[in-house]
Amino acid sequence: MHGHADDQPDLRSFTAGPRRDHDAVVNGLTMTYSSGVVEGHVNRIKMIKRQMYGRANLDLLRKRIRLA
């Protein structure tokens, strides 16, 4: 059975990430608080930035983010 893992290097590479970050994965799955609110704000800012790409300068972008 050990030979099957050698046939799937992409799968082995994928599973290596969570193994390296084991503590972070466990904390993310067990802690009661989350960064959802922050992620929501980041998502909103990125959406505004995409809408205004090439249309306005940084000052106008900053004003729109503050008012949104």
C-alpha positions as CSV (number, residue, x, y, z in Angstrom):
1,M,0.0,0.0,0.0
2,H,2.9,2.4,0.6
3,G,3.5,2.6,-3.1
4,H,0.2,4.3,-3.7
5,A,1.4,7.5,-2.0
6,D,4.3,7.6,-4.4
7,D,1.9,7.6,-7.3
8,Q,0.2,10.8,-6.1
9,P,2.8,13.5,-5.4
10,D,0.1,16.2,-5.7
11,L,-1.9,14.7,-2.9
12,R,1.2,14.2,-0.7
13,S,2.1,17.9,-1.3
14,F,-1.4,19.0,-0.4
15,T,-1.5,17.0,2.9
16,A,2.0,18.3,3.8
17,G,0.6,21.9,4.3
18,P,-1.8,21.1,7.1
19,R,0.8,18.8,8.8
20,R,3.2,21.7,8.9
21,D,0.6,24.0,10.3
22,H,-1.0,21.5,12.6
23,D,-1.3,23.9,15.6
24,A,-2.9,26.6,13.4
25,V,-5.4,24.0,11.9
26,V,-6.3,22.7,15.4
27,N,-6.8,26.3,16.7
28,G,-8.9,27.2,13.7
29,L,-11.2,24.3,14.2
30,T,-11.5,24.4,18.0
31,M,-11.5,28.1,19.1
32,T,-14.8,29.9,19.5
33,Y,-13.7,33.2,18.0
34,S,-13.1,33.9,14.3
35,S,-11.8,36.6,12.0
36,G,-15.0,36.6,10.0
37,V,-15.8,40.3,10.6
38,V,-12.3,41.4,9.5
39,E,-12.5,39.2,6.4
40,G,-15.8,40.8,5.6
41,H,-14.3,44.2,5.7
42,V,-11.3,43.1,3.6
43,N,-13.7,41.6,1.0
44,R,-15.7,44.9,0.9
45,I,-12.6,47.0,0.4
46,K,-11.4,44.7,-2.4
47,M,-14.7,44.9,-4.1
48,I,-14.7,48.7,-4.0
49,K,-11.1,48.7,-5.3
50,R,-12.0,46.5,-8.2
51,Q,-15.0,48.7,-9.1
52,M,-12.8,51.8,-9.1
53,Y,-9.8,50.3,-10.9
54,G,-8.4,52.8,-13.4
55,R,-11.2,55.3,-12.7
56,A,-10.1,57.4,-9.7
57,N,-7.1,58.3,-7.6
58,L,-6.2,57.0,-4.1
59,D,-7.9,60.0,-2.4
60,L,-11.3,59.2,-3.9
61,L,-10.8,55.5,-3.2
62,R,-10.1,56.3,0.5
63,K,-13.2,58.5,0.8
64,R,-15.4,55.8,-0.8
65,I,-14.1,53.1,1.6
66,R,-14.8,55.3,4.6
67,L,-18.3,56.1,3.4
68,A,-19.3,52.6,2.4
